[in-house]
């Protein structure tokens, strides 16, 4: 089932069908083509605990309803993948019903396969660079002018990973500086212009050279694929985990 039937929801639907999954409902009060305006309109479906092919909800909707929605999934015994953002401050209260019901749930702000690969590559590169003692680091992100937040959540996730690998950096600096940056600050630089897709670059700079690592999102397909793969992964589990746990399992050496 898909909750939130905008552009992301439709991309998820296409990938899920291509991978052989049945879409039992699409829920959205505004989107044309959705099969239900609300969760209450979805007919009872067999709970994940007893179904051979359990119901798993993929939600990329608006944050105000997230608490009610997760509680609804838990009451129905459905697993869930939550890509909705903007509710982190209420995380424990939102996730509690799923934990108490023993249903599987994966949540996170970025389900892009490529972005999560980039998180791990950039951390590894930062770890190696830190051992040399020769490199300074920074993160730069560019997005289209319609993007509402700055820096992006993806940029902050990348930067937090670099901090964990650095022996010289201890805090993020996401603001425009009108002074010299302090040695312990890791600068997160943002730009908004035109129609640029999400672009994130890690800079590792020394007197001798510069290493640049860049991830550029061209479409929503990578996000949708990650969400569907997460749904396939969580449908056989009864735990509530952040998306990192899923990607750690996906990327682990066989």
TADAHU-V85877 format. One record per residue. N is the residue number from 1. SS is DSSP state (H for helix, E for strand, L for the rest). OMEGA is omega in whole degrees, -180 to 180 (none if undefined). BURIAL is 1 if it has 16 or more other ideal C-beta (glycine too) atoms within 10 Angstrom, else 0. Layout:
n=N ss=SS omega=OMEGA burial=BURIAL
n=N ss=SS omega=OMEGA burial=BURIAL
This chain:
n=1 ss=L omega=-179 burial=1
n=2 ss=E omega=177 burial=1
n=3 ss=E omega=-171 burial=1
n=4 ss=L omega=-171 burial=1
n=5 ss=L omega=174 burial=1
n=6 ss=L omega=-177 burial=0
n=7 ss=H omega=178 burial=0
n=8 ss=H omega=180 burial=1
n=9 ss=H omega=179 burial=1
n=10 ss=H omega=176 burial=1
n=11 ss=H omega=177 burial=1
n=12 ss=H omega=180 burial=1
n=13 ss=H omega=-178 burial=1
n=14 ss=H omega=-179 burial=0
n=15 ss=H omega=180 burial=1
n=16 ss=H omega=178 burial=1
n=17 ss=H omega=180 burial=0
n=18 ss=H omega=180 burial=0
n=19 ss=L omega=173 burial=0
n=20 ss=L omega=-179 burial=0
n=21 ss=L omega=176 burial=1
n=22 ss=L omega=176 burial=0
n=23 ss=L omega=-175 burial=0
n=24 ss=L omega=178 burial=0
n=25 ss=L omega=169 burial=1
n=26 ss=E omega=-171 burial=1
n=27 ss=E omega=177 burial=1
n=28 ss=L omega=-178 burial=1
n=29 ss=L omega=-173 burial=0
n=30 ss=L omega=-171 burial=0
n=31 ss=L omega=175 burial=0
n=32 ss=L omega=177 burial=0
n=33 ss=L omega=177 burial=0
n=34 ss=L omega=-178 burial=1
n=35 ss=L omega=179 burial=0
n=36 ss=E omega=179 burial=1
n=37 ss=L omega=-179 burial=0
n=38 ss=L omega=179 burial=0
n=39 ss=H omega=-179 burial=1
n=40 ss=H omega=180 burial=0
n=41 ss=H omega=180 burial=0
n=42 ss=L omega=-180 burial=1
n=43 ss=L omega=179 burial=0
n=44 ss=L omega=179 burial=0
n=45 ss=L omega=-176 burial=0
n=46 ss=L omega=-179 burial=0
n=47 ss=L omega=-177 burial=1
n=48 ss=L omega=-176 burial=1
n=49 ss=L omega=-177 burial=0
n=50 ss=L omega=-175 burial=0
n=51 ss=L omega=173 burial=0
n=52 ss=L omega=178 burial=0
n=53 ss=L omega=-168 burial=0
n=54 ss=L omega=176 burial=1
n=55 ss=L omega=174 burial=1
n=56 ss=E omega=-180 burial=1
n=57 ss=E omega=170 burial=1
n=58 ss=E omega=-175 burial=1
n=59 ss=E omega=168 burial=1
n=60 ss=L omega=-175 burial=1
n=61 ss=L omega=-178 burial=1
n=62 ss=L omega=-173 burial=0
n=63 ss=H omega=-175 burial=0
n=64 ss=H omega=-177 burial=0
n=65 ss=H omega=-169 burial=1
n=66 ss=H omega=-180 burial=1
n=67 ss=H omega=179 burial=1
n=68 ss=H omega=-178 burial=0
n=69 ss=H omega=-179 burial=1
n=70 ss=H omega=177 burial=1
n=71 ss=H omega=178 burial=1
n=72 ss=H omega=179 burial=1
n=73 ss=H omega=-179 burial=1
n=74 ss=H omega=179 burial=1
n=75 ss=H omega=180 burial=0
n=76 ss=H omega=-179 burial=1
n=77 ss=L omega=-179 burial=1
n=78 ss=L omega=170 burial=1
n=79 ss=E omega=-177 burial=1
n=80 ss=E omega=169 burial=1
n=81 ss=E omega=-174 burial=1
n=82 ss=E omega=176 burial=1
n=83 ss=L omega=175 burial=1
n=84 ss=L omega=179 burial=1
n=85 ss=L omega=176 burial=1
n=86 ss=L omega=-180 burial=0
n=87 ss=L omega=-174 burial=1
n=88 ss=H omega=-178 burial=0
n=89 ss=H omega=180 burial=0
n=90 ss=H omega=-169 burial=0
n=91 ss=H omega=-175 burial=0
n=92 ss=H omega=-179 burial=0
n=93 ss=H omega=-178 burial=0
n=94 ss=H omega=-174 burial=1
n=95 ss=H omega=-175 burial=1
n=96 ss=H omega=-179 burial=0
n=97 ss=H omega=179 burial=1
n=98 ss=H omega=178 burial=1
n=99 ss=H omega=-178 burial=0
n=100 ss=H omega=-179 burial=0
n=101 ss=H omega=-179 burial=1
n=102 ss=L omega=177 burial=0
n=103 ss=L omega=180 burial=1
n=104 ss=L omega=180 burial=1
n=105 ss=E omega=173 burial=1
n=106 ss=E omega=180 burial=1
n=107 ss=E omega=177 burial=1
n=108 ss=L omega=-179 burial=1
n=109 ss=L omega=-177 burial=1
n=110 ss=L omega=179 burial=1
n=111 ss=L omega=179 burial=1
n=112 ss=L omega=178 burial=1
n=113 ss=H omega=-178 burial=1
n=114 ss=H omega=-180 burial=1
n=115 ss=H omega=180 burial=1
n=116 ss=H omega=171 burial=1
n=117 ss=H omega=-179 burial=0
n=118 ss=H omega=177 burial=1
n=119 ss=H omega=-176 burial=1
n=120 ss=H omega=178 burial=0
n=121 ss=H omega=-178 burial=0
n=122 ss=H omega=177 burial=1
n=123 ss=H omega=180 burial=1
n=124 ss=H omega=179 burial=0
n=125 ss=H omega=179 burial=1
n=126 ss=H omega=179 burial=1
n=127 ss=H omega=179 burial=0
n=128 ss=H omega=-179 burial=0
n=129 ss=H omega=-179 burial=1
n=130 ss=H omega=-180 burial=1
n=131 ss=H omega=-180 burial=0
n=132 ss=H omega=-177 burial=0
n=133 ss=L omega=-173 burial=0
n=134 ss=L omega=-169 burial=0
n=135 ss=L omega=169 burial=1
n=136 ss=E omega=-175 burial=1
n=137 ss=E omega=176 burial=1
n=138 ss=E omega=177 burial=1
n=139 ss=E omega=175 burial=1
n=140 ss=E omega=176 burial=1
n=141 ss=E omega=177 burial=1
n=142 ss=E omega=177 burial=1
n=143 ss=E omega=175 burial=1
n=144 ss=L omega=-173 burial=0
n=145 ss=L omega=179 burial=0
n=146 ss=L omega=-177 burial=0
n=147 ss=L omega=-170 burial=0
n=148 ss=L omega=-178 burial=0
n=149 ss=L omega=-180 burial=0
n=150 ss=L omega=-4 burial=0
n=151 ss=L omega=178 burial=1
n=152 ss=L omega=176 burial=1
n=153 ss=H omega=179 burial=0
n=154 ss=H omega=179 burial=1
n=155 ss=H omega=180 burial=1
n=156 ss=H omega=177 burial=1
n=157 ss=H omega=178 burial=1
n=158 ss=H omega=-176 burial=1
n=159 ss=H omega=178 burial=1
n=160 ss=H omega=176 burial=0
n=161 ss=H omega=178 burial=1
n=162 ss=H omega=178 burial=1
n=163 ss=H omega=-178 burial=1
n=164 ss=H omega=-179 burial=0
n=165 ss=H omega=-173 burial=1
n=166 ss=L omega=175 burial=1
n=167 ss=L omega=-177 burial=0
n=168 ss=L omega=-180 burial=0
n=169 ss=L omega=-179 burial=1
n=170 ss=L omega=179 burial=0
n=171 ss=E omega=179 burial=0
n=172 ss=E omega=174 burial=1
n=173 ss=E omega=-176 burial=1
n=174 ss=L omega=-175 burial=1
n=175 ss=L omega=170 burial=0
n=176 ss=L omega=-176 burial=0
n=177 ss=L omega=173 burial=0
n=178 ss=L omega=180 burial=0
n=179 ss=L omega=173 burial=0
n=180 ss=L omega=177 burial=0
n=181 ss=L omega=178 burial=0
n=182 ss=L omega=-176 burial=0
n=183 ss=L omega=-177 burial=0
n=184 ss=L omega=-179 burial=0
n=185 ss=E omega=174 burial=1
n=186 ss=E omega=-174 burial=1
n=187 ss=E omega=174 burial=1
n=188 ss=E omega=-171 burial=1
n=189 ss=E omega=-177 burial=1
n=190 ss=E omega=174 burial=1
n=191 ss=E omega=180 burial=0
n=192 ss=E omega=-178 burial=0
n=193 ss=L omega=170 burial=0
n=194 ss=L omega=-173 burial=0
n=195 ss=L omega=-176 burial=0
n=196 ss=L omega=174 burial=0
n=197 ss=L omega=-179 burial=0
n=198 ss=L omega=-178 burial=1
n=199 ss=E omega=-178 burial=1
n=200 ss=E omega=-179 burial=1
n=201 ss=E omega=172 burial=1
n=202 ss=E omega=177 burial=1
n=203 ss=E omega=171 burial=1
n=204 ss=E omega=-169 burial=1
n=205 ss=E omega=175 burial=0
n=206 ss=L omega=175 burial=0
n=207 ss=L omega=-174 burial=0
n=208 ss=L omega=-173 burial=0
n=209 ss=L omega=176 burial=0
n=210 ss=E omega=172 burial=0
n=211 ss=E omega=179 burial=0
n=212 ss=E omega=175 burial=0
n=213 ss=E omega=-175 burial=1
n=214 ss=E omega=169 burial=0
n=215 ss=E omega=-179 burial=1
n=216 ss=E omega=-179 burial=0
n=217 ss=L omega=180 burial=1
n=218 ss=L omega=-179 burial=0
n=219 ss=L omega=176 burial=0
n=220 ss=L omega=-173 burial=1
n=221 ss=H omega=-180 burial=1
n=222 ss=H omega=178 burial=1
n=223 ss=H omega=-178 burial=1
n=224 ss=H omega=179 burial=1
n=225 ss=H omega=179 burial=1
n=226 ss=H omega=180 burial=1
n=227 ss=H omega=180 burial=1
n=228 ss=H omega=177 burial=1
n=229 ss=H omega=177 burial=1
n=230 ss=H omega=177 burial=1
n=231 ss=H omega=177 burial=1
n=232 ss=H omega=-177 burial=0
n=233 ss=H omega=-173 burial=1
n=234 ss=H omega=-173 burial=1
n=235 ss=L omega=179 burial=1
n=236 ss=L omega=-178 burial=0
n=237 ss=L omega=180 burial=1
n=238 ss=L omega=-178 burial=0
n=239 ss=L omega=177 burial=0
n=240 ss=E omega=-172 burial=1
n=241 ss=E omega=172 burial=1
n=242 ss=E omega=-175 burial=0
n=243 ss=H omega=178 burial=1
n=244 ss=H omega=-178 burial=0
n=245 ss=H omega=177 burial=1
n=246 ss=H omega=-177 burial=1
n=247 ss=H omega=174 burial=1
n=248 ss=H omega=179 burial=0
n=249 ss=H omega=-179 burial=0
n=250 ss=H omega=-174 burial=0
n=251 ss=H omega=-175 burial=0
n=252 ss=L omega=178 burial=0
n=253 ss=L omega=179 burial=0
n=254 ss=L omega=none burial=0
